Amino acid sequence: MNSFDLARRQFLGQMTTGLTGVALSRLLTNEARAASRAPHFAPKAKQVLQIFCPGAASHIDLWDHKPQLEKYHDTPLPGAESEVTFQGKNGNLMKSPWPFVPAGQSGKMISSMLPHLSKHVDDMAFIHSMTSRTNTHGPGCISMNSCFTREGFPSAGSWVSYALGSMNENLPTYISVQDVRGEPPNGKANWSNGFLSAEHQAVSMAAHQPLRNLARPVSIGADEEQATRDFLALMNEEHALLHPGNEELRARMSAYELAARMQLAGPEVGDLSQESQHTHELYGTLDENNLKASYARNCLLARRFLEKGVRYVSLYCASRASAVDGLLNWDAHRTLKADYERHCPIFDQPTAALLSDLKQRGMLEDILVVWCTEFGRMPTHQEGTSGRDHNPDAFTTWMMGAGVKGGVSYGETDDFGRRAAVDTTTVYDFYATVLHLLGLDHEKLTYYHNGANRRLTDVHGHVINRILA
């Protein structure tokens, strides 16, 4: 045997040993991460579906019935006849353009513009006393996602990813499903990882942007591809060892590895043609209204991601204004009636179908669903318009699913919906409750950054126990 053959055998032997070590190391690392990412106590929920309507969807026109608005329509708001808000002076009180109707066994009063969602009120827990620290959309959206009005802080989904980790190694832990109309105000800051490792930022996807099929070419065998991946893993591991403590490098490697695994899992979960005709009709994916059909496909995509074990899914509806199609988010400053008669049909049927689908599949036993917007709207009309201005002093959110008591309402606004009046609630309370349902103590979930133990709820927040089952 010549020296070349010996050197070659030694190289192959060492490479095999090295790859085995890398594989073992990665298995042990994954096990260690799983052990360290355990809830603080037994969870009621394992996953979260967040449905977000940016633009400040009006609580008093959707969820929060105010008979006094009807009684005192077109009269001044008592004590605030000359009040100036975000866009200027306000006019008189303005009743909702649509009647509210009782729904479910609970008799909850819901806008007649939401006939499909009204069928779910007995499973919902409404929070009618939410307040915001800002009356501006960008900071408001960020606050409703991260509890901070400025950028640079991790979103709730990122905190959950950091705390609990993945339920599916072939798909992201945290996914943001984007509306065809664009990103919400302040864009990616809404699902940012902030100062947490980059692996905890959401991956942004949408049904109108299908994942490319990057499956292995037929000319490359499975063994050859696996050997290539193993060798790349070895090289990456050696490179990482040369840069100890570089978490950004580790996160980037993890992201590329996840992208490789998604080559097979991603296109499959995004293939909506696998769904039955009945399911497509239920969601409205083939509706002649292209905006509704697009949002419906995103709702169906969200269910498929949850079904595959994605930990946290954020689903956006009506994200941005368009110069071509008119105002397409919920920011109805001038023509509320026309705007909401466009938005509500887009939002109502697909969202209700998603809730029905999750329920009939038994998935709500493990999934917490939350509906959000960034703040509310004024009970008056803006001077010279038939729309409503921003109102950070009162708005509505709701929860349903795992661990939530259905058919209840928490908190109240005043007679006109101008301000939270009973059990005033903050975004800190909202997410303290979300984390609690996931088995996490919001005061113990911390990350040391810049000289302080940071947490999602900052130094605030109380669990809203009265909406818990």
N, C-alpha and C positions, 0 to 999 in steps of 0.2 A: 504493500500500500504506500503510495507516494505521499509527500507532505501536503500536496494540494487537496487530495481526497480527505486527509485527516482534518485539515483546517476547515474544509467545507462541512464535514460531519459535525465538527465542534460548533461551527456557527449555527447550523440548523438545530442542534441540540440545545444550545443556549437560547436561541430564539423561541423554541417551543417552551422551555422552562420559563422564559420571561413572559410569554403570552399567558401561560397558566397562572403565573403570579399576578399579572395584571387583572385577569378575570376574577381570581380569588379576591384580590384587593377590592375590586369594584363590587363584588357580592357583599363583602364584609362592610364596605362603606354604605351601600344601600340599606343593609340591615341596621347599621348604627344610626343612619338618618331616620329610618322608620321608628326605631326605638326612642329616639330623641324627640320625634314629632308625634307625641301622644297627647290627647286632650287632658285637661286638668281633672275632669270628672266625666261620668257617663253622658255622652251626647244624646240629644233628641234628634238632631239632624246631622247628616254627613256631607251634604252638598248644598250649595246656594244657587238659586236662580234670581238674579237681580234684573227687574224690568225698569228701564229708566226712560222717562219722557222729558227730554230737555226743553227749555223754553218757558218753564213755570206754568204747568198745567193748572188751570183754575179750579181750586177746591170747591168754590161755591157754585160752579157750573157742572161739576161731575159727581162729587161724593158728599159734600157737606150742605145739607138742605137747610135753607134759611127762610122760613115763611115771612119773617119781618121785612125781607127785601121785597117781597111781593106786595105787602101791605103798604110800605112806605116808598114804593117805586117813584122815581123822579122828584124826590124831595131831598134836601140837604142831609148829609150824614151828621147827626147831632154832635156838636162840639168840634166839628172839623170842616166847617163850611168853606174855609179858604186853604185847606191843606194842600201842600206842594209835595209831591212824591218824586219818583225817579225821573219821569219825563216831564214833570211840570204840574200845573194846577189841575185839580180834579173837579168834575161836575157833580151832579146829583147821584143819589143811589140808583142802581140799575139792577132790576131783577134778572134772573137767568132767562134767556130766550126760550128755554124748554122747560116743561113741567117735570117735577120729580115724581116718581111712582114707587109704591112699596114693593119690595122684592123678598123672596124667600119666606121661610117660616118666621124669621126674625122680624120681617116687615121693614127692613132697612130701606130708607128712602134714597133712591139712586136716580140720576138723570135718565130721562127717557131716551137720551142719545146713546146709552150703553145697554141695549136689550140683551146682548149675549153675556156680558160680564155680570149683569145683575143676577144671573142664575147661580152665581158662585158666592153670593154675599154670606150665606150661612157657613162658609168655610173661611171667611176673611175676618181678620181683626184690624179694624180701622183705628188709626191714630190721628185724631182731628186737631191736636194742639201742638203740632210741630212749629218750630221757629227757626229762623236762619240768622246768621251774623252779618249777612250781606244782602244787598238788593241788586247785585250785578250778576249776570248770567255766568260768566267765566269763573269767578271765585265761588259763586253759588254751586255750580256743578262740581267743582273740585271739593268743596266742603262736604257735599252730600256723598262724595265717594271716599274722602280721606279724613274728614273732620277738621281740615285746615283750609283757610281761604286762600292761601298762597301755595305755589308749586314747590315741589321738592320733598313732599311727604308721601309715604306709601299709601296706596289705596287699600280699601278694606279687603279686596280680593288678594292683594299681595300679602297682607298680614295673614290671611287664612292659608295661603300657599306656604308661607314661612312657618306657620304654626303646625300645620297638619300634613303638608306634603301632598304627593300625587296619589291618586287611586288608579292610574293607568299610565304605565311607563312609556306608552307609544303615542300619547297625546299630551298637550300642555295641561298643567294644573289649573290654569286660569286663562279663560278665553273671553274676549270682548267681541260681540257680534254687532257689526256696524250697519246702520241704515244706509240705503242706497243714496240718500240725500247728503251724505257726508258725515264727518265727525262732529261731535257735540262741541259747544264752546270750550276752548282751551284744549281740545283734542286729546292727545295721548297722555296729558297730565292726569286725566280722569282714571286711567288704569296703570299709572306709573308705579314702579317699584321703589321710587324715592331713594332712601339711603340703604334699603335692603339690597341683597345680592340681585344682580340683573336677571337671574333665573326666575324671579318672582314677578316680573312684569308680565302683564297679559299679552297673549298673542292675538292680534286683531284679525278677524276673519269675517266673511259675509257670504251669503248664498250667491250673490251676483259676482263674486270673485272666487270661483271654485279653485280648489287646490289642484295643481297640476299633477298628472299621473307620472311619477318619477320611478316607476317600477323598473327592476333590473332588465336590461336588454337581453333578448333571448340568446345572444352570442356569448354571454357571460354566465357561467354555471354558478349555482348556489354556493358551492364550496369555495370557488374562486373569490366570490364577493365577500364571503365571511372571512376568508384569510386576509383580504385587503383591509377590511374593517378592523380586524384584530391587530394587524401591523400598524395601522393608523392610531389605534388606541395605545399601543405600546409607545409609539413616537410621542404622542400627546402627553402620556404619563411621564415620560422621561423629561420632556420640556417643562412640564408643571413642577417637577422636582427641582429643576434648576431655578425656579422662581417661587420659593416657598412664601405662603401668605398672600399671594396675588389672587384674591377672590374674583376679580373681574376676568382674569384669564380662565379660571376654573369655570366660571359661569358661561363664558363664551364657548368653551369646549362642550359643556353640557348642552348648550343651545344647538350647536352643530350636530351633536349626537342625537338629540331629540328630533331635529329636522330630518336626519337620516331615517329614524324609526317611523316618522310620520309619512314617509314616502309610500308605505303600504297602508297604514291605518287611516291617514287623512283622506285620500280620495274615496275610500269606501264609506266613511261616515258622511261625507259630503254628497254622496250620490243619492239624491232625493227620488230618483226614478225607482228605487227599491220599494218605495212606499205604495200602498194600495190607492186605487182611485177614490175610495171612500175617505181615506185620510187626506188626500189633496182637496177634496170637496169640503171636508170639515174645516180645514185651515183657510181655504180660499186661495190656494197657490196659483190657480188658473183664472183668477178673477180678471174681468176686462179692465179694471182699474189697476194699472201697472204698479202704482205705488203700494196699493194694498197687497197685490200678489207678491211683490218683492219682500214686504215686511212679513207676510205669511210664510214665505220660504225661509226667512230668517228664524221665525218661531219654530218651524219644523226642524231646522238645523240645530237650534238650541236644544230641543228635546233629544235629538240623536247624540249630541255631545254629552248630555247628562246621562243618557243611557249607557254610554261607553265609559262613564266614570270620571268625567272632567269635574274637578272639585268645585269650581266657581265659574259661573257663566253670567256675563253682563250682556243684556239684550237692549239695544237702543231703538226707540221709535220716534221718527220725525225729528231729525237732528239739526237741520240748518235751513235758513232762508235761501230761496233761489230767485234770482232776478227773472228767470224764464217762466217758472211756474207760479210765481207769487209766494207769499209767506207759507212755508211748509213746516214750521215747528209750532209749538204751543204758545208762542209769544204774541198773544192777540191784543196788540195795543189799539188798533183802529177799527177792525171789523170782526169782532168776536164771533158773531153768529155765523158769518160766512166761513171764517177760518175753522171753527170747530165742526161745522157741518161737512167740512172736508177731512179733518183729522179723525174724528170719532169713528166713522165707518172703517177707516184704515186700521185703527187700533183695536176696535172692539171684537170683531169676529175672530181674527187670528189669535189674539191674546187669550180669549175665552176658550178657543179650541186647544191651545197649548195646555191650559189648566185642566181641561176635561181629559185630555190625552194622558197627562201625568197621573191624574187621579185614577182613571180606569186601568192603568197599568200597575197601580200600586206603588208608584214611584214617590208619591207625596209622603209616604211613611218615612222616607229618608231625606227628602229635599225640602228645604225652606225656600219659599218664594217671597220676595219683597218687591213692592212697587214704590218707585221714587220719582220725585221731581225736585227742583232746587229751591223753590219757594212758592208762595201763593200769589193771588191777584187781588186787587182792591175791589170792594163792593160797589164802588162808584165807577162812573165812566170817566175816561180822560176828557178834559174840556175840549169840545169841538169834535169828538169822535164817538163811536159806539163800541169802543174797546176798553180794556181794563189795564191799569198800570201795575207795576211790581209791588208785591206785598211780602216782606220778609217776616212779618209779625204773626202770620198764621198760614198754615197749609196742611194738607193731608197726605199721609202715606198709609200703606197697609201691608200686612203679612198674612201668609197662609201656609199650610203644610205641616211639616214635622214639628211637633211640640207646641203648635199655636192653637189657642182656643178660638174656634170659629163663631161667627155670628155675634161678635161683641164690638163695641166702640169704646175707645179710651180718650179722655180729654174732650174739651169743648172749646169752641170759639164763642165770641160774644154774639148778640142777636143778629148782627149784620155780617159776621165772618171777617171782621176787620182785624181782630187780635185774638190770640189764644187767651182764654179766660179761666179754664179749669184744667188742672194738671198739666201745666205748660211743659212741653217736651222739647228736647234738643237732639241734634244729630248724634251727640255723645250717648244719650240714652238709647237711641235707636240701635247703634252698633254695639253697645254693651249688651243689649238683648240678643242681637244676632250672634255675637260671640258666645253668649251663654247657651244658646240652643245648640251650638256646635261643641259644647263641652269645654269652653274656654273662659277663664276668669279674665275679664278685660283689664283688671289691675295687675295681673301677673304676666300677661303677654307683653313682654318688653324687649327692647333692643337697644343696646348701649351705643349711642352716637353723639359725637361732639360734646362729650362731657355730661350727658344725661341719659337716664334710662327712658327712652321714648316709648310711647304706646299709641295705639290707634285712637283711643279716647282722650289723649292728652292727660290732664289731671282732673277730668270730669266724668260724669256718666253714672247712671243707675239703671239696673235691669227693670224693665216694665213688667213686673210680675203678673199684673192683672190680665195680660193678654196671653199668658202661658197656660197650656192645657194641664 
